[in-house]
Amino acid sequence: NAGVTQTPKFQVLKTGQSMTLQCAQDMNHEYMSWYRQDPGMGLRLIHYSVGAGITDQGEVPNGYNVSRSTTEDFPLRLLSAAPSQTSVYFCASTNAGGVLSYEQYFGPGTRLTVT
Amino acid sequence: GQQVMQIPQYQHVQEGEDFTTYCNSSTTLSNIQWYKQRPGGHPVFLIQLVKSGEVKKQKRLTFQFGEAKKNSSLHITATQTTDVGTYFCAGRGFGNEKLTFGTGTRLTIIP
């Protein structure tokens, strides 16, 4: 199994540009999440999905859109990039949630710079 | 909303010394997880604690979940250079699918 894969690994955008960060997992996990990591602020949840066709907002959803058309894929779209979105983005998946929640498997991350 | 605070933010220790990081939640948690992130890497799951007062050990690592299920700690005995990285706790509330991460503690080892 490849686990959780993310593309691209690095990206530089200009303010106002749009792009999609790709995330895929081959573990048949129902739960997938997007986090951003900024220095001194830990990992903050952007959006998450509890299954195909179901998404919900996390802590910092503004400026980002997600969709979940298949179990495997969970792309994150930046609508109009801003310098404040410069960050490292991690996608994660897990096979359960709630009280029975299990470990999250993280992808290698995408380092995004917006100029 | 749920907040998870972690202290200290940084810790520098001599190789062989012990290390502890503490995690405190603003609300009662259904479970708490710990992750380790090596420099330049991604978070990797270490353990999950579910029961009040639970203590789990993994070799030199000891994890505790408080009686009130609002705090947790990770203690490393006799640190080694392989322990370098940032340690995160992550808590989940009741009836809530979201996992809230602490701010992390960055551990550096002085050889």
Interface residues (C-beta under 8 A of the other chain):
Chain A: Y31 S33 Y35 G40 M41 G42 L43 R44 L45 Y48 V50 D56 G58 E59 F90 A92 G97 G98 V99 S101 Y102 E103 Q104 Y105 F106 G107 P108 G109
Chain B: G1 Q6 Q9 S30 N31 Q33 Y35 G41 H42 P43 V44 F45 Q48 V50 F88 A90 R92 F94 G95 N96 E97 K98 L99 T100 F101 G102 T103 G104
